[in-house]
Amino acid sequence: MIFITVGTQGPFDRLVRAVDDWAGQTGRRDLFAQVGPSDYSPKQFKAKQFLHPDEFRASVETSEFTIAHAGMGSIITALEFGKRVIVMPRRCNLREHRNDHQVATAERLSQLGLVQAVFDEAELHQLLNRLEVAKAADRLSATASPQLLSVLRSFVKTGTLPMGVPA
C-alpha cells in the first residue's frame, strides 16, 4: 500500500490530484490518503480528511512507502519506520503556503539522502513510474542518542558545551 499524507494544517490538492491522476493512468489502486481539510476527493483511492495519530502511524507502518508534503511530522514518522519517503513541498508562489520553508526542507533532506524530493507533478509521475528506484531509509530512532543526551546534560549543568563539541 502507498500512503499519501498532506498533514492537517491545510489542503494540498495539487499533490493529491497528481497521485490520483497517476493511479488512474497506471491502474494502481492500493493507495490510501490523509488529505486534510480539502474539498477534493480522489477518484482512484480511498481518503480521509483526518486520521487519529494511532491510525496515521499504522498507515505509515503498513505502507510500502509514503508520499508526503514536506512537513517534518510526516517525514519523521515515515523515517522512524524506515519507510521510503517521496516529498513534494507546498510552494509559496502557488499560494500553497506562506513561505518556501517546505522547499528548503525537501531540498536539504534530499541532499542528505533521507527523502526523494520532487517539485512538480511531472517529476512525481516520473518517480512513481520508477518505484523500484525509491530508496528505503534507515530507521530513525524515536529517541535521542546517548551522546546527544550527554552533551545536553552537560550544557544544562554547566552552561558550556563539552570540549570537541562545535558551538
C-alpha positions in Angstrom: 0.0 0.0 0.0 1.1 3.5 -0.8 0.3 6.1 1.9 -0.2 9.7 0.9 -0.3 12.5 3.5 -0.7 16.2 3.3 -0.7 16.9 7.0 -3.5 18.6 8.9 -3.0 22.3 8.5 -4.4 22.8 5.0 -5.3 21.2 1.8 -2.7 20.2 -0.8 -4.9 19.3 -3.7 -2.0 19.6 -6.2 -0.3 16.6 -4.6 -3.5 14.6 -4.1 -4.6 15.2 -7.7 -1.2 14.3 -9.1 -1.2 10.9 -7.3 -4.9 10.4 -8.3 -4.1 11.1 -11.9 -1.1 8.7 -11.8 -3.2 6.0 -10.2 -5.8 6.4 -12.9 -3.2 6.1 -15.6 -1.5 3.1 -14.1 -4.4 1.2 -12.6 -2.7 1.1 -9.2 -5.4 1.1 -6.5 -3.6 0.1 -3.3 -3.3 3.7 -2.1 -4.8 5.5 0.9 -4.6 9.2 1.7 -4.9 11.6 4.5 -6.0 14.8 2.6 -6.6 17.4 5.3 -9.3 20.0 5.0 -9.7 19.5 1.3 -12.8 19.6 -0.9 -11.1 17.4 -3.5 -12.0 13.7 -3.3 -9.6 11.3 -5.1 -11.4 9.1 -7.6 -8.9 6.2 -7.7 -8.3 5.5 -4.0 -9.8 6.0 -0.5 -9.0 9.0 1.5 -9.9 10.6 4.9 -9.5 14.2 5.8 -8.0 13.5 9.2 -6.6 10.4 10.9 -6.2 9.7 14.6 -2.5 9.7 15.4 -2.6 5.9 16.0 -4.3 5.4 12.6 -1.7 7.7 11.0 1.2 5.7 12.4 -0.4 2.4 11.5 -0.9 3.7 7.9 2.7 4.6 7.6 3.9 1.4 9.2 1.9 -0.8 6.9 2.8 1.1 3.7 5.3 0.2 1.1 6.3 3.9 1.1 4.9 7.3 1.9 4.2 10.3 -0.4 4.0 13.5 1.6 4.2 17.2 1.7 7.5 18.4 3.2 6.1 18.6 6.7 8.5 17.4 9.4 5.9 15.3 11.3 5.0 13.3 8.3 8.7 12.8 7.3 9.9 11.9 10.7 7.2 9.4 11.3 8.0 7.7 7.9 11.7 7.6 8.8 11.0 6.2 12.2 9.5 3.2 10.4 12.3 3.1 7.9 10.0 3.9 5.0 10.9 5.3 1.7 9.7 8.9 1.5 8.8 10.9 -1.5 8.1 14.5 -0.7 6.6 17.2 -2.9 6.7 20.5 -1.0 4.0 23.1 -0.9 5.1 26.2 -2.8 4.6 29.8 -1.8 4.3 31.0 -5.5 1.3 28.7 -5.9 -0.3 30.1 -2.7 0.0 26.7 -1.0 2.0 28.1 1.9 3.1 31.4 3.4 6.7 30.9 2.5 9.0 28.3 0.9 10.3 26.5 4.0 8.9 23.2 2.7 11.0 23.7 -0.5 14.1 24.2 1.6 13.3 21.2 3.8 12.8 19.0 0.8 16.0 20.2 -0.8 18.1 19.6 2.3 16.6 16.3 3.3 17.1 15.1 -0.3 20.8 16.2 -0.2 21.2 14.1 3.0 19.6 11.1 1.2 16.7 10.9 3.7 13.9 11.6 1.2 13.4 11.8 -2.6 12.1 15.2 -3.4 10.0 16.2 -6.4 8.9 19.7 -7.1 6.1 19.3 -9.6 3.5 16.9 -10.8 5.6 15.7 -13.8 8.6 14.9 -11.6 6.2 13.0 -9.2 4.8 10.9 -12.1 8.3 10.1 -13.4 9.4 8.9 -10.0 6.3 6.9 -9.3 6.7 5.2 -12.7 10.2 4.1 -11.4 9.1 2.9 -7.9 11.9 0.4 -7.7 14.5 3.2 -7.5 12.8 4.9 -4.5 15.3 4.2 -1.7 14.4 2.8 1.7 15.6 4.9 4.5 17.5 3.8 7.6 15.1 3.7 10.6 15.3 6.9 12.6 15.3 6.4 16.3 12.3 7.8 18.2 14.6 8.8 21.0 17.8 11.0 21.2 21.2 9.3 21.1 23.1 8.8 24.4 25.8 11.1 23.0 23.3 13.9 22.4 21.7 13.4 25.8 25.2 13.6 27.5 26.0 16.9 25.7 22.6 18.4 26.6 23.0 17.3 30.3 26.5 18.9 30.4 25.3 22.1 28.9 22.3 22.4 31.3 24.6 21.8 34.3 27.5 24.0 33.3 26.2 26.4 30.6 29.0 25.4 28.3 29.5 22.8 25.7 31.9 19.9 26.4 35.3 20.1 24.6 35.2 19.0 21.0 31.5 19.8 20.5 31.0 22.5 17.9 29.1 25.6 19.1 
